[in-house]
Structure formats: C-alpha cells, structure tokens
Amino acid sequence: MAYTVNVNSEKCVGCSLCARICPTGTLKIDKVNKKAYTTDIMCDNAWGCIHACPTNALKIVEAK
C-alpha cells in the first residue's frame, strides 16, 4: 500500500518538526506561509511526523 500525509493547515503552526523528521521528504514547509505541505513523494508510514507534531495537524492516509 502507498501512503501520503494530510496536513490540516488550520492546526499547523509551522514549527517544521514534521519536515525535519520525515525520512522520505514527503513533508516540506512553505517558505511564504510557513505551513507544512505534502510533496508528491510517498510516505513510508514511519509515523515520526505524527508523533513530532505538537498540534496533531497531520494524518497518514492511503494514497489514491
């Protein structure tokens, strides 16, 4: 199965912990609005970003 990460931009505070811990580069931080966003790279389902996020703004989901 392939996975991706949904980012709730309302909850994201732009701390970048998720992007720094992501081993695949699935998550990046937008330079303008300082919020996390998902790239086209598939998530390896490691859950590091989920545990690192202080506001629970992330959710791993099955890619479509």
mmCIF file of the N, C-alpha and C atoms, coordinates in Angstrom:
data_MODEL
# 
_entry.id   MODEL 
# 
loop_
_atom_site.group_PDB 
_atom_site.id 
_atom_site.type_symbol 
_atom_site.label_atom_id 
_atom_site.label_alt_id 
_atom_site.label_comp_id 
_atom_site.label_asym_id 
_atom_site.label_entity_id 
_atom_site.label_seq_id 
_atom_site.pdbx_PDB_ins_code 
_atom_site.Cartn_x 
_atom_site.Cartn_y 
_atom_site.Cartn_z 
_atom_site.occupancy 
_atom_site.B_iso_or_equiv 
_atom_site.pdbx_formal_charge 
_atom_site.auth_seq_id 
_atom_site.auth_comp_id 
_atom_site.auth_asym_id 
_atom_site.auth_atom_id 
_atom_site.pdbx_PDB_model_num 
ATOM 1   N N  . MET A 1 1  ? 0.823  -1.178 0.000  1.00 0.00 ? 1  MET A N  1 
ATOM 2   C CA . MET A 1 1  ? 0.000  0.000  0.000  1.00 0.00 ? 1  MET A CA 1 
ATOM 3   C C  . MET A 1 1  ? 0.874  1.251  0.000  1.00 0.00 ? 1  MET A C  1 
ATOM 4   N N  . ALA A 1 2  ? 0.410  2.281  -0.663 1.00 0.00 ? 2  ALA A N  1 
ATOM 5   C CA . ALA A 1 2  ? 1.113  3.568  -0.681 1.00 0.00 ? 2  ALA A CA 1 
ATOM 6   C C  . ALA A 1 2  ? 0.391  4.548  0.237  1.00 0.00 ? 2  ALA A C  1 
ATOM 7   N N  . TYR A 1 3  ? 1.169  5.382  0.908  1.00 0.00 ? 3  TYR A N  1 
ATOM 8   C CA . TYR A 1 3  ? 0.598  6.334  1.860  1.00 0.00 ? 3  TYR A CA 1 
ATOM 9   C C  . TYR A 1 3  ? 1.039  7.754  1.544  1.00 0.00 ? 3  TYR A C  1 
ATOM 10  N N  . THR A 1 4  ? 0.256  8.700  2.006  1.00 0.00 ? 4  THR A N  1 
ATOM 11  C CA . THR A 1 4  ? 0.598  10.109 1.954  1.00 0.00 ? 4  THR A CA 1 
ATOM 12  C C  . THR A 1 4  ? 0.162  10.741 3.272  1.00 0.00 ? 4  THR A C  1 
ATOM 13  N N  . VAL A 1 5  ? 0.430  12.008 3.437  1.00 0.00 ? 5  VAL A N  1 
ATOM 14  C CA . VAL A 1 5  ? 0.096  12.695 4.683  1.00 0.00 ? 5  VAL A CA 1 
ATOM 15  C C  . VAL A 1 5  ? -0.849 13.851 4.383  1.00 0.00 ? 5  VAL A C  1 
ATOM 16  N N  . ASN A 1 6  ? -1.939 13.910 5.107  1.00 0.00 ? 6  ASN A N  1 
ATOM 17  C CA . ASN A 1 6  ? -2.838 15.057 5.028  1.00 0.00 ? 6  ASN A CA 1 
ATOM 18  C C  . ASN A 1 6  ? -2.413 16.055 6.094  1.00 0.00 ? 6  ASN A C  1 
ATOM 19  N N  . VAL A 1 7  ? -2.330 17.325 5.702  1.00 0.00 ? 7  VAL A N  1 
ATOM 20  C CA . VAL A 1 7  ? -1.955 18.393 6.629  1.00 0.00 ? 7  VAL A CA 1 
ATOM 21  C C  . VAL A 1 7  ? -3.162 19.289 6.865  1.00 0.00 ? 7  VAL A C  1 
ATOM 22  N N  . ASN A 1 8  ? -3.531 19.450 8.115  1.00 0.00 ? 8  ASN A N  1 
ATOM 23  C CA . ASN A 1 8  ? -4.593 20.390 8.482  1.00 0.00 ? 8  ASN A CA 1 
ATOM 24  C C  . ASN A 1 8  ? -3.907 21.742 8.690  1.00 0.00 ? 8  ASN A C  1 
ATOM 25  N N  . SER A 1 9  ? -3.998 22.611 7.682  1.00 0.00 ? 9  SER A N  1 
ATOM 26  C CA . SER A 1 9  ? -3.271 23.885 7.736  1.00 0.00 ? 9  SER A CA 1 
ATOM 27  C C  . SER A 1 9  ? -3.793 24.820 8.821  1.00 0.00 ? 9  SER A C  1 
ATOM 28  N N  . GLU A 1 10 ? -5.008 24.586 9.271  1.00 0.00 ? 10 GLU A N  1 
ATOM 29  C CA . GLU A 1 10 ? -5.554 25.405 10.364 1.00 0.00 ? 10 GLU A CA 1 
ATOM 30  C C  . GLU A 1 10 ? -4.851 25.077 11.686 1.00 0.00 ? 10 GLU A C  1 
ATOM 31  N N  . LYS A 1 11 ? -4.430 23.822 11.835 1.00 0.00 ? 11 LYS A N  1 
ATOM 32  C CA . LYS A 1 11 ? -3.754 23.400 13.062 1.00 0.00 ? 11 LYS A CA 1 
ATOM 33  C C  . LYS A 1 11 ? -2.238 23.574 12.987 1.00 0.00 ? 11 LYS A C  1 
ATOM 34  N N  . CYS A 1 12 ? -1.688 23.579 11.782 1.00 0.00 ? 12 CYS A N  1 
ATOM 35  C CA . CYS A 1 12 ? -0.234 23.658 11.604 1.00 0.00 ? 12 CYS A CA 1 
ATOM 36  C C  . CYS A 1 12 ? 0.283  25.017 12.069 1.00 0.00 ? 12 CYS A C  1 
ATOM 37  N N  . VAL A 1 13 ? 1.313  24.983 12.925 1.00 0.00 ? 13 VAL A N  1 
ATOM 38  C CA . VAL A 1 13 ? 1.920  26.218 13.429 1.00 0.00 ? 13 VAL A CA 1 
ATOM 39  C C  . VAL A 1 13 ? 3.268  26.503 12.755 1.00 0.00 ? 13 VAL A C  1 
ATOM 40  N N  . GLY A 1 14 ? 3.651  25.673 11.796 1.00 0.00 ? 14 GLY A N  1 
ATOM 41  C CA . GLY A 1 14 ? 4.871  25.913 11.039 1.00 0.00 ? 14 GLY A CA 1 
ATOM 42  C C  . GLY A 1 14 ? 6.158  25.668 11.790 1.00 0.00 ? 14 GLY A C  1 
ATOM 43  N N  . CYS A 1 15 ? 6.139  24.805 12.774 1.00 0.00 ? 15 CYS A N  1 
ATOM 44  C CA . CYS A 1 15 ? 7.336  24.543 13.583 1.00 0.00 ? 15 CYS A CA 1 
ATOM 45  C C  . CYS A 1 15 ? 8.404  23.762 12.814 1.00 0.00 ? 15 CYS A C  1 
ATOM 46  N N  . SER A 1 16 ? 8.024  23.085 11.757 1.00 0.00 ? 16 SER A N  1 
ATOM 47  C CA . SER A 1 16 ? 8.874  22.293 10.857 1.00 0.00 ? 16 SER A CA 1 
ATOM 48  C C  . SER A 1 16 ? 9.400  20.988 11.453 1.00 0.00 ? 16 SER A C  1 
ATOM 49  N N  . LEU A 1 17 ? 8.933  20.599 12.624 1.00 0.00 ? 17 LEU A N  1 
ATOM 50  C CA . LEU A 1 17 ? 9.378  19.328 13.207 1.00 0.00 ? 17 LEU A CA 1 
ATOM 51  C C  . LEU A 1 17 ? 9.054  18.158 12.287 1.00 0.00 ? 17 LEU A C  1 
ATOM 52  N N  . CYS A 1 18 ? 7.889  18.171 11.673 1.00 0.00 ? 18 CYS A N  1 
ATOM 53  C CA . CYS A 1 18 ? 7.476  17.071 10.795 1.00 0.00 ? 18 CYS A CA 1 
ATOM 54  C C  . CYS A 1 18 ? 8.406  16.944 9.592  1.00 0.00 ? 18 CYS A C  1 
ATOM 55  N N  . ALA A 1 19 ? 8.714  18.066 8.963  1.00 0.00 ? 19 ALA A N  1 
ATOM 56  C CA . ALA A 1 19 ? 9.575  18.054 7.782  1.00 0.00 ? 19 ALA A CA 1 
ATOM 57  C C  . ALA A 1 19 ? 10.996 17.621 8.135  1.00 0.00 ? 19 ALA A C  1 
ATOM 58  N N  . ARG A 1 20 ? 11.472 18.024 9.293  1.00 0.00 ? 20 ARG A N  1 
ATOM 59  C CA . ARG A 1 20 ? 12.832 17.655 9.706  1.00 0.00 ? 20 ARG A CA 1 
ATOM 60  C C  . ARG A 1 20 ? 12.955 16.174 10.035 1.00 0.00 ? 20 ARG A C  1 
ATOM 61  N N  . ILE A 1 21 ? 11.894 15.566 10.551 1.00 0.00 ? 21 ILE A N  1 
ATOM 62  C CA . ILE A 1 21 ? 11.970 14.164 10.961 1.00 0.00 ? 21 ILE A CA 1 
ATOM 63  C C  . ILE A 1 21 ? 11.583 13.197 9.834  1.00 0.00 ? 21 ILE A C  1 
ATOM 64  N N  . CYS A 1 22 ? 10.907 13.685 8.804  1.00 0.00 ? 22 CYS A N  1 
ATOM 65  C CA . CYS A 1 22 ? 10.429 12.821 7.713  1.00 0.00 ? 22 CYS A CA 1 
ATOM 66  C C  . CYS A 1 22 ? 11.607 12.250 6.919  1.00 0.00 ? 22 CYS A C  1 
ATOM 67  N N  . PRO A 1 23 ? 11.773 10.913 6.898  1.00 0.00 ? 23 PRO A N  1 
ATOM 68  C CA . PRO A 1 23 ? 12.912 10.312 6.212  1.00 0.00 ? 23 PRO A CA 1 
ATOM 69  C C  . PRO A 1 23 ? 12.781 10.293 4.690  1.00 0.00 ? 23 PRO A C  1 
ATOM 70  N N  . THR A 1 24 ? 11.570 10.486 4.172  1.00 0.00 ? 24 THR A N  1 
ATOM 71  C CA . THR A 1 24 ? 11.360 10.390 2.729  1.00 0.00 ? 24 THR A CA 1 
ATOM 72  C C  . THR A 1 24 ? 11.214 11.733 2.032  1.00 0.00 ? 24 THR A C  1 
ATOM 73  N N  . GLY A 1 25 ? 11.041 12.812 2.770  1.00 0.00 ? 25 GLY A N  1 
ATOM 74  C CA . GLY A 1 25 ? 10.826 14.119 2.144  1.00 0.00 ? 25 GLY A CA 1 
ATOM 75  C C  . GLY A 1 25 ? 9.390  14.349 1.726  1.00 0.00 ? 25 GLY A C  1 
ATOM 76  N N  . THR A 1 26 ? 8.474  13.575 2.301  1.00 0.00 ? 26 THR A N  1 
ATOM 77  C CA . THR A 1 26 ? 7.052  13.728 1.984  1.00 0.00 ? 26 THR A CA 1 
ATOM 78  C C  . THR A 1 26 ? 6.535  15.092 2.419  1.00 0.00 ? 26 THR A C  1 
ATOM 79  N N  . LEU A 1 27 ? 7.041  15.600 3.523  1.00 0.00 ? 27 LEU A N  1 
ATOM 80  C CA . LEU A 1 27 ? 6.590  16.890 4.048  1.00 0.00 ? 27 LEU A CA 1 
ATOM 81  C C  . LEU A 1 27 ? 7.664  17.958 3.892  1.00 0.00 ? 27 LEU A C  1 
ATOM 82  N N  . LYS A 1 28 ? 7.225  19.132 3.493  1.00 0.00 ? 28 LYS A N  1 
ATOM 83  C CA . LYS A 1 28 ? 8.089  20.309 3.382  1.00 0.00 ? 28 LYS A CA 1 
ATOM 84  C C  . LYS A 1 28 ? 7.366  21.476 4.038  1.00 0.00 ? 28 LYS A C  1 
ATOM 85  N N  . ILE A 1 29 ? 8.078  22.576 4.266  1.00 0.00 ? 29 ILE A N  1 
ATOM 86  C CA . ILE A 1 29 ? 7.485  23.779 4.841  1.00 0.00 ? 29 ILE A CA 1 
ATOM 87  C C  . ILE A 1 29 ? 7.465  24.864 3.768  1.00 0.00 ? 29 ILE A C  1 
ATOM 88  N N  . ASP A 1 30 ? 6.290  25.440 3.542  1.00 0.00 ? 30 ASP A N  1 
ATOM 89  C CA . ASP A 1 30 ? 6.132  26.515 2.563  1.00 0.00 ? 30 ASP A CA 1 
ATOM 90  C C  . ASP A 1 30 ? 6.908  27.748 3.039  1.00 0.00 ? 30 ASP A C  1 
ATOM 91  N N  . LYS A 1 31 ? 7.711  28.319 2.164  1.00 0.00 ? 31 LYS A N  1 
ATOM 92  C CA . LYS A 1 31 ? 8.553  29.460 2.541  1.00 0.00 ? 31 LYS A CA 1 
ATOM 93  C C  . LYS A 1 31 ? 7.744  30.730 2.787  1.00 0.00 ? 31 LYS A C  1 
ATOM 94  N N  . VAL A 1 32 ? 6.572  30.839 2.172  1.00 0.00 ? 32 VAL A N  1 
ATOM 95  C CA . VAL A 1 32 ? 5.761  32.046 2.314  1.00 0.00 ? 32 VAL A CA 1 
ATOM 96  C C  . VAL A 1 32 ? 4.867  31.989 3.550  1.00 0.00 ? 32 VAL A C  1 
ATOM 97  N N  . ASN A 1 33 ? 4.012  30.942 3.620  1.00 0.00 ? 33 ASN A N  1 
ATOM 98  C CA . ASN A 1 33 ? 3.061  30.893 4.747  1.00 0.00 ? 33 ASN A CA 1 
ATOM 99  C C  . ASN A 1 33 ? 3.566  30.094 5.941  1.00 0.00 ? 33 ASN A C  1 
ATOM 100 N N  . LYS A 1 34 ? 4.760  29.500 5.811  1.00 0.00 ? 34 LYS A N  1 
ATOM 101 C CA . LYS A 1 34 ? 5.399  28.767 6.918  1.00 0.00 ? 34 LYS A CA 1 
ATOM 102 C C  . LYS A 1 34 ? 4.585  27.576 7.424  1.00 0.00 ? 34 LYS A C  1 
ATOM 103 N N  . LYS A 1 35 ? 3.780  26.986 6.551  1.00 0.00 ? 35 LYS A N  1 
ATOM 104 C CA . LYS A 1 35 ? 2.962  25.825 6.921  1.00 0.00 ? 35 LYS A CA 1 
ATOM 105 C C  . LYS A 1 35 ? 3.503  24.581 6.218  1.00 0.00 ? 35 LYS A C  1 
ATOM 106 N N  . ALA A 1 36 ? 3.263  23.426 6.818  1.00 0.00 ? 36 ALA A N  1 
ATOM 107 C CA . ALA A 1 36 ? 3.666  22.163 6.203  1.00 0.00 ? 36 ALA A CA 1 
ATOM 108 C C  . ALA A 1 36 ? 2.778  21.871 5.001  1.00 0.00 ? 36 ALA A C  1 
ATOM 109 N N  . TYR A 1 37 ? 3.367  21.211 4.006  1.00 0.00 ? 37 TYR A N  1 
ATOM 110 C CA . TYR A 1 37 ? 2.598  20.735 2.860  1.00 0.00 ? 37 TYR A CA 1 
ATOM 111 C C  . TYR A 1 37 ? 3.169  19.395 2.419  1.00 0.00 ? 37 TYR A C  1 
ATOM 112 N N  . THR A 1 38 ? 2.365  18.646 1.679  1.00 0.00 ? 38 THR A N  1 
ATOM 113 C CA . THR A 1 38 ? 2.748  17.319 1.216  1.00 0.00 ? 38 THR A CA 1 
ATOM 114 C C  . THR A 1 38 ? 3.302  17.394 -0.197 1.00 0.00 ? 38 THR A C  1 
ATOM 115 N N  . THR A 1 39 ? 4.445  16.756 -0.419 1.00 0.00 ? 39 THR A N  1 
ATOM 116 C CA . THR A 1 39 ? 5.036  16.681 -1.757 1.00 0.00 ? 39 THR A CA 1 
ATOM 117 C C  . THR A 1 39 ? 4.460  15.464 -2.480 1.00 0.00 ? 39 THR A C  1 
ATOM 118 N N  . ASP A 1 40 ? 4.944  15.203 -3.684 1.00 0.00 ? 40 ASP A N  1 
ATOM 119 C CA . ASP A 1 40 ? 4.496  14.036 -4.450 1.00 0.00 ? 40 ASP A CA 1 
ATOM 120 C C  . ASP A 1 40 ? 5.175  12.743 -4.002 1.00 0.00 ? 40 ASP A C  1 
ATOM 121 N N  . ILE A 1 41 ? 6.122  12.845 -3.089 1.00 0.00 ? 41 ILE A N  1 
ATOM 122 C CA . ILE A 1 41 ? 6.844  11.665 -2.604 1.00 0.00 ? 41 ILE A CA 1 
ATOM 123 C C  . ILE A 1 41 ? 5.947  10.896 -1.631 1.00 0.00 ? 41 ILE A C  1 
ATOM 124 N N  . MET A 1 42 ? 5.853  9.597  -1.825 1.00 0.00 ? 42 MET A N  1 
ATOM 125 C CA . MET A 1 42 ? 5.002  8.773  -0.969 1.00 0.00 ? 42 MET A CA 1 
ATOM 126 C C  . MET A 1 42 ? 5.617  8.595  0.415  1.00 0.00 ? 42 MET A C  1 
ATOM 127 N N  . CYS A 1 43 ? 4.764  8.561  1.395  1.00 0.00 ? 43 CYS A N  1 
ATOM 128 C CA . CYS A 1 43 ? 5.122  8.367  2.800  1.00 0.00 ? 43 CYS A CA 1 
ATOM 129 C C  . CYS A 1 43 ? 5.491  6.901  3.034  1.00 0.00 ? 43 CYS A C  1 
ATOM 130 N N  . ASP A 1 44 ? 6.477  6.658  3.890  1.00 0.00 ? 44 ASP A N  1 
ATOM 131 C CA . ASP A 1 44 ? 6.861  5.276  4.207  1.00 0.00 ? 44 ASP A CA 1 
ATOM 132 C C  . ASP A 1 44 ? 6.126  4.734  5.435  1.00 0.00 ? 44 ASP A C  1 
ATOM 133 N N  . ASN A 1 45 ? 5.169  5.509  5.944  1.00 0.00 ? 45 ASN A N  1 
ATOM 134 C CA . ASN A 1 45 ? 4.329  5.094  7.065  1.00 0.00 ? 45 ASN A CA 1 
ATOM 135 C C  . ASN A 1 45 ? 5.141  4.888  8.344  1.00 0.00 ? 45 ASN A C  1 
ATOM 136 N N  . ALA A 1 46 ? 6.171  5.707  8.541  1.00 0.00 ? 46 ALA A N  1 
ATOM 137 C CA . ALA A 1 46 ? 7.027  5.585  9.724  1.00 0.00 ? 46 ALA A CA 1 
ATOM 138 C C  . ALA A 1 46 ? 6.409  6.234  10.965 1.00 0.00 ? 46 ALA A C  1 
ATOM 139 N N  . TRP A 1 47 ? 5.506  7.160  10.787 1.00 0.00 ? 47 TRP A N  1 
ATOM 140 C CA . TRP A 1 47 ? 4.772  7.843  11.857 1.00 0.00 ? 47 TRP A CA 1 
ATOM 141 C C  . TRP A 1 47 ? 5.604  8.839  12.656 1.00 0.00 ? 47 TRP A C  1 
ATOM 142 N N  . GLY A 1 48 ? 6.838  9.089  12.289 1.00 0.00 ? 48 GLY A N  1 
ATOM 143 C CA . GLY A 1 48 ? 7.657  10.051 13.016 1.00 0.00 ? 48 GLY A CA 1 
ATOM 144 C C  . GLY A 1 48 ? 7.049  11.438 13.018 1.00 0.00 ? 48 GLY A C  1 
ATOM 145 N N  . CYS A 1 49 ? 6.513  11.845 11.879 1.00 0.00 ? 49 CYS A N  1 
ATOM 146 C CA . CYS A 1 49 ? 5.906  13.178 11.778 1.00 0.00 ? 49 CYS A CA 1 
ATOM 147 C C  . CYS A 1 49 ? 4.681  13.300 12.674 1.00 0.00 ? 49 CYS A C  1 
ATOM 148 N N  . ILE A 1 50 ? 3.904  12.241 12.737 1.00 0.00 ? 50 ILE A N  1 
ATOM 149 C CA . ILE A 1 50 ? 2.687  12.249 13.559 1.00 0.00 ? 50 ILE A CA 1 
ATOM 150 C C  . ILE A 1 50 ? 3.053  12.465 15.027 1.00 0.00 ? 50 ILE A C  1 
ATOM 151 N N  . HIS A 1 51 ? 4.063  11.752 15.484 1.00 0.00 ? 51 HIS A N  1 
ATOM 152 C CA . HIS A 1 51 ? 4.482  11.865 16.880 1.00 0.00 ? 51 HIS A CA 1 
ATOM 153 C C  . HIS A 1 51 ? 5.179  13.194 17.169 1.00 0.00 ? 51 HIS A C  1 
ATOM 154 N N  . ALA A 1 52 ? 5.829  13.776 16.166 1.00 0.00 ? 52 ALA A N  1 
ATOM 155 C CA . ALA A 1 52 ? 6.556  15.033 16.356 1.00 0.00 ? 52 ALA A CA 1 
ATOM 156 C C  . ALA A 1 52 ? 5.646  16.257 16.358 1.00 0.00 ? 52 ALA A C  1 
ATOM 157 N N  . CYS A 1 53 ? 4.512  16.169 15.693 1.00 0.00 ? 53 CYS A N  1 
ATOM 158 C CA . CYS A 1 53 ? 3.635  17.339 15.537 1.00 0.00 ? 53 CYS A CA 1 
ATOM 159 C C  . CYS A 1 53 ? 2.975  17.719 16.867 1.00 0.00 ? 53 CYS A C  1 
ATOM 160 N N  . PRO A 1 54 ? 3.261  18.932 17.369 1.00 0.00 ? 54 PRO A N  1 
ATOM 161 C CA . PRO A 1 54 ? 2.707  19.338 18.662 1.00 0.00 ? 54 PRO A CA 1 
ATOM 162 C C  . PRO A 1 54 ? 1.222  19.712 18.628 1.00 0.00 ? 54 PRO A C  1 
ATOM 163 N N  . THR A 1 55 ? 0.668  19.876 17.418 1.00 0.00 ? 55 THR A N  1 
ATOM 164 C CA . THR A 1 55 ? -0.736 20.303 17.319 1.00 0.00 ? 55 THR A CA 1 
ATOM 165 C C  . THR A 1 55 ? -1.637 19.260 16.667 1.00 0.00 ? 55 THR A C  1 
ATOM 166 N N  . ASN A 1 56 ? -1.106 18.062 16.433 1.00 0.00 ? 56 ASN A N  1 
ATOM 167 C CA . ASN A 1 56 ? -1.881 16.987 15.789 1.00 0.00 ? 56 ASN A CA 1 
ATOM 168 C C  . ASN A 1 56 ? -2.480 17.431 14.462 1.00 0.00 ? 56 ASN A C  1 
ATOM 169 N N  . ALA A 1 57 ? -1.667 18.109 13.644 1.00 0.00 ? 57 ALA A N  1 
ATOM 170 C CA . ALA A 1 57 ? -2.134 18.635 12.365 1.00 0.00 ? 57 ALA A CA 1 
ATOM 171 C C  . ALA A 1 57 ? -1.975 17.643 11.217 1.00 0.00 ? 57 ALA A C  1 
ATOM 172 N N  . LEU A 1 58 ? -1.407 16.473 11.486 1.00 0.00 ? 58 LEU A N  1 
ATOM 173 C CA . LEU A 1 58 ? -1.097 15.521 10.425 1.00 0.00 ? 58 LEU A CA 1 
ATOM 174 C C  . LEU A 1 58 ? -1.871 14.223 10.565 1.00 0.00 ? 58 LEU A C  1 
ATOM 175 N N  . LYS A 1 59 ? -2.137 13.622 9.409  1.00 0.00 ? 59 LYS A N  1 
ATOM 176 C CA . LYS A 1 59 ? -2.811 12.324 9.390  1.00 0.00 ? 59 LYS A CA 1 
ATOM 177 C C  . LYS A 1 59 ? -2.259 11.528 8.212  1.00 0.00 ? 59 LYS A C  1 
ATOM 178 N N  . ILE A 1 60 ? -1.800 10.310 8.470  1.00 0.00 ? 60 ILE A N  1 
ATOM 179 C CA . ILE A 1 60 ? -1.332 9.434  7.398  1.00 0.00 ? 60 ILE A CA 1 
ATOM 180 C C  . ILE A 1 60 ? -2.542 8.727  6.807  1.00 0.00 ? 60 ILE A C  1 
ATOM 181 N N  . VAL A 1 61 ? -2.638 8.790  5.478  1.00 0.00 ? 61 VAL A N  1 
ATOM 182 C CA . VAL A 1 61 ? -3.770 8.184  4.777  1.00 0.00 ? 61 VAL A CA 1 
ATOM 183 C C  . VAL A 1 61 ? -3.263 7.373  3.591  1.00 0.00 ? 61 VAL A C  1 
ATOM 184 N N  . GLU A 1 62 ? -4.086 6.451  3.142  1.00 0.00 ? 62 GLU A N  1 
ATOM 185 C CA . GLU A 1 62 ? -3.758 5.669  1.962  1.00 0.00 ? 62 GLU A CA 1 
ATOM 186 C C  . GLU A 1 62 ? -3.817 6.580  0.739  1.00 0.00 ? 62 GLU A C  1 
ATOM 187 N N  . ALA A 1 63 ? -2.779 6.518  -0.086 1.00 0.00 ? 63 ALA A N  1 
ATOM 188 C CA . ALA A 1 63 ? -2.731 7.347  -1.296 1.00 0.00 ? 63 ALA A CA 1 
ATOM 189 C C  . ALA A 1 63 ? -3.736 6.829  -2.317 1.00 0.00 ? 63 ALA A C  1 
ATOM 190 N N  . LYS A 1 64 ? -4.280 7.753  -3.064 1.00 0.00 ? 64 LYS A N  1 
ATOM 191 C CA . LYS A 1 64 ? -5.273 7.374  -4.089 1.00 0.00 ? 64 LYS A CA 1 
ATOM 192 C C  . LYS A 1 64 ? -4.618 7.169  -5.423 1.00 0.00 ? 64 LYS A C  1 
# 
